[in-house]
């Protein structure tokens, strides 16, 4: 019980991060209409999140963790709260690209800080917490997506939805200011790669392609491909987030299962889920596919970040795997959009199924430590 006061502010950071990305996926059809962007252009715009987040992780987030410890979460939330209001105000593709770049900076700051702090708690207590923390993120995705979908169904625009999310993130930042715990890391000067984590980082990146693709395009797939109403299309990222939470809470409870078993078995389940989406004849079947895909791919992040966060150089290690992972998480939406523009969204999800199958095959060969 003594650990709860220390971990709760950081867990709130995970929830807030998921809250935005869930809501963002649900309002994406509205953003597409407001900007007049094609599927390919929309995917390209989302790629710019990485152009903001990746430099921020090394140049801002890792040094902030070294200097401020757990309180770096509050700094990230402050920046992220401002950034989340901007994409909802855009009406052109260039301004959408600019605002998503700023959102990426906020995402990178929060992501590295919360994962490094959970790694610290795991190291100090010897107890697994990373799956639970990432499950909290997925609950945030669920709440954000379903809430935004219901709000859109009631006629609420994208601007007030994202403003409400920004207020929640700001409140989270205020709650973390009092967390003075230090995150014990080696000092970071500039960009420094933790080389021992490159292989596991790239394996995680491939799985992140699947996660990012499903999360960002599920609502639009239901609305454009299967003619679902906004209240139903919002269930896409919502159910995906719920199943991600279930998978991660399962990983938290399944202490006897190895990282290899969790990652490999989950990737096979994600393969089946994406394949079902690719051939789904209606929204209910599509939602089943999103649920299986979310449960399957859910343990990728806890496994990869857990390995990094338990290292002595936690700030740099988490920045390394988060950066490489983001190459997948943020390339995923662009990849889905590009394939959809050239072929169809169904082919895009078939491609995600193939990537998930490749992750499952590679997990058996990669050294996970």
VOKOL-42056 format. One record per residue (C-alpha): x, y, z. Coordinates in steps of 0.25 Angstrom, whole numbers, padded with zeros to 4 digits, always signed. Layout:
N
XYZ;...
END
This chain:
369
+0000+0000+0000;+0012+0009+0002;+0015+0010-0013;+0001+0015-0017;+0003+0030-0014;+0016+0029-0022;+0011+0022-0034;-0003+0028-0035;+0001+0042-0041;+0010+0034-0052;-0002+0025-0055;-0011+0037-0057;+0000+0042-0067;-0002+0028-0075;-0018+0030-0074;-0017+0045-0080;-0008+0041-0091;-0018+0030-0095;-0029+0039-0093;-0024+0049-0104;-0021+0038-0114;-0034+0031-0112;-0042+0044-0115;-0033+0047-0126;-0036+0034-0133;-0051+0037-0131;-0051+0051-0137;-0041+0048-0148;-0053+0047-0158;-0057+0061-0154;-0043+0066-0156;-0042+0059-0170;-0055+0067-0174;-0050+0080-0168;-0037+0079-0175;-0042+0073-0188;-0030+0063-0187;-0029+0050-0195;-0026+0037-0187;-0012+0038-0192;-0010+0052-0188;-0016+0050-0175;-0007+0038-0172;+0005+0047-0176;+0001+0058-0167;+0000+0048-0155;+0015+0044-0158;+0019+0058-0154;+0015+0054-0140;+0029+0046-0140;+0036+0058-0145;+0032+0065-0133;+0033+0054-0123;+0046+0047-0127;+0056+0059-0125;+0048+0063-0112;+0050+0049-0106;+0065+0051-0106;+0068+0066-0106;+0057+0069-0096;+0050+0057-0089;+0063+0049-0085;+0070+0061-0079;+0057+0065-0072;+0056+0051-0066;+0071+0052-0061;+0069+0066-0055;+0054+0066-0049;+0051+0051-0047;+0037+0048-0046;+0033+0062-0047;+0037+0062-0062;+0023+0056-0064;+0017+0070-0060;+0026+0077-0070;+0021+0068-0081;+0007+0069-0077;+0008+0084-0078;+0013+0084-0092;+0004+0073-0096;-0009+0080-0091;-0006+0092-0100;-0003+0084-0112;-0015+0075-0111;-0025+0087-0114;-0018+0091-0127;-0021+0080-0137;-0036+0082-0134;-0035+0096-0139;-0029+0094-0152;-0036+0095-0166;-0024+0092-0175;-0014+0081-0177;-0002+0090-0175;-0007+0095-0161;-0011+0081-0158;+0003+0076-0160;+0009+0088-0152;-0001+0085-0140;+0002+0070-0140;+0017+0073-0140;+0015+0081-0127;+0006+0070-0121;+0017+0060-0124;+0027+0068-0115;+0017+0067-0104;+0015+0053-0106;+0030+0050-0106;+0032+0058-0093;+0020+0050-0086;+0023+0037-0091;+0038+0036-0087;+0035+0042-0073;+0024+0033-0069;+0031+0020-0074;+0044+0024-0068;+0037+0026-0055;+0030+0013-0055;+0043+0006-0058;+0048+0013-0045;+0037+0007-0037;+0039-0007-0043;+0054-0006-0039;+0051-0001-0025;+0040-0011-0022;+0044-0023-0030;+0029-0024-0035;+0024-0024-0049;+0016-0011-0051;+0018-0007-0066;+0007-0016-0072;-0003-0009-0062;+0002+0005-0065;+0000+0002-0080;-0013-0004-0077;-0017+0010-0071;-0013+0016-0084;-0022+0007-0091;-0034+0010-0082;-0031+0025-0085;-0032+0021-0100;-0045+0014-0097;-0051+0026-0089;-0046+0036-0099;-0051+0029-0112;-0065+0025-0107;-0067+0039-0100;-0063+0046-0113;-0071+0037-0121;-0083+0039-0113;-0081+0054-0113;-0080+0054-0128;-0092+0046-0129;-0099+0057-0121;-0094+0068-0130;-0082+0073-0122;-0071+0078-0131;-0056+0073-0130;-0052+0087-0124;-0059+0086-0111;-0056+0071-0110;-0041+0073-0111;-0042+0085-0102;-0048+0076-0091;-0037+0066-0093;-0027+0077-0091;-0033+0082-0078;-0032+0067-0073;-0017+0066-0077;-0014+0080-0070;-0021+0075-0057;-0012+0062-0058;+0000+0071-0059;-0004+0079-0046;-0005+0066-0039;+0009+0061-0042;+0016+0074-0038;+0017+0069-0024;+0024+0056-0028;+0038+0058-0024;+0044+0044-0026;+0057+0043-0033;+0059+0034-0045;+0073+0029-0044;+0079+0030-0057;+0093+0032-0064;+0094+0047-0068;+0090+0049-0082;+0097+0059-0091;+0091+0061-0105;+0086+0049-0113;+0092+0036-0108;+0087+0022-0112;+0086+0011-0103;+0092+0001-0113;+0088-0012-0106;+0074-0009-0108;+0074-0006-0123;+0069-0020-0127;+0058-0021-0117;+0054-0007-0120;+0053-0010-0135;+0044-0022-0132;+0036-0013-0123;+0035-0004-0135;+0029-0014-0144;+0018-0017-0134;+0016-0002-0132;+0012-0001-0146;+0001-0011-0144;-0004-0003-0131;-0003+0011-0138;-0010+0006-0150;-0022+0000-0143;-0023+0011-0133;-0023+0023-0143;-0031+0017-0154;-0042+0008-0147;-0052+0019-0146;-0050+0023-0160;-0050+0009-0165;-0064+0007-0159;-0070+0020-0164;-0064+0020-0178;-0063+0005-0181;-0075-0001-0173;-0084+0012-0173;-0085+0012-0158;-0091+0025-0151;-0081+0033-0142;-0086+0027-0129;-0083+0013-0135;-0070+0017-0141;-0065+0023-0128;-0066+0009-0123;-0055+0004-0132;-0043+0011-0124;-0051+0010-0111;-0052-0006-0112;-0038-0006-0117;-0034+0002-0104;-0043-0007-0096;-0036-0020-0101;-0023-0014-0100;-0026-0011-0085;-0031-0025-0083;-0018-0031-0089;-0009-0022-0081;-0016-0025-0068;-0015-0040-0072;+0000-0038-0074;+0001-0032-0060;-0006-0044-0054;+0001-0054-0062;+0014-0053-0054;+0019-0067-0058;+0019-0065-0073;+0031-0060-0079;+0033-0047-0088;+0035-0056-0100;+0022-0064-0098;+0014-0051-0096;+0020-0044-0108;+0020-0056-0117;+0006-0061-0114;+0000-0047-0114;+0005-0045-0128;-0001-0057-0133;-0015-0052-0127;-0013-0039-0134;-0010-0046-0147;-0024-0052-0146;-0031-0039-0142;-0025-0031-0153;-0029-0042-0163;-0043-0042-0158;-0044-0027-0160;-0039-0028-0174;-0051-0037-0178;-0061-0032-0169;-0075-0030-0176;-0081-0021-0165;-0078-0013-0153;-0080-0024-0142;-0070-0033-0149;-0060-0022-0150;-0061-0018-0136;-0058-0033-0132;-0046-0032-0141;-0042-0019-0134;-0044-0026-0120;-0035-0037-0124;-0024-0028-0130;-0024-0020-0117;-0023-0031-0108;-0012-0038-0116;-0003-0026-0118;-0005-0020-0104;+0007-0026-0097;+0017-0021-0107;+0019-0007-0100;+0020-0013-0086;+0030-0023-0090;+0039-0014-0098;+0038-0002-0088;+0040-0011-0076;+0053-0017-0081;+0058-0002-0083;+0053+0004-0071;+0059-0006-0062;+0073-0003-0067;+0082+0007-0059;+0082+0017-0070;+0067+0017-0070;+0065+0031-0076;+0074+0028-0088;+0069+0014-0090;+0054+0017-0089;+0057+0029-0099;+0064+0019-0108;+0053+0009-0109;+0042+0019-0109;+0048+0026-0121;+0050+0014-0129;+0036+0009-0125;+0030+0022-0129;+0036+0020-0143;+0026+0008-0143;+0015+0014-0135;+0015+0027-0144;+0019+0021-0157;+0007+0011-0155;-0004+0022-0158;+0004+0027-0170;+0006+0013-0175;-0009+0010-0174;-0013+0023-0181;-0003+0021-0192;-0007+0007-0195;-0022+0011-0194;-0020+0022-0204;-0013+0012-0214;-0023+0001-0212;-0033+0000-0200;-0034+0000-0185;-0037-0014-0185;-0023-0017-0192;-0017-0008-0181;-0022-0017-0170;-0017-0029-0178;-0003-0023-0178;-0004-0021-0163;-0008-0035-0161;+0005-0039-0169;+0014-0030-0160;+0008-0036-0147;+0011-0050-0152;+0025-0046-0155;+0027-0040-0141;+0022-0054-0135;+0032-0061-0144;+0044-0052-0140;+0040-0052-0125;+0045-0067-0124;+0059-0063-0129;+0062-0049-0122;+0069-0048-0109;+0059-0041-0100;+0068-0035-0089;
END
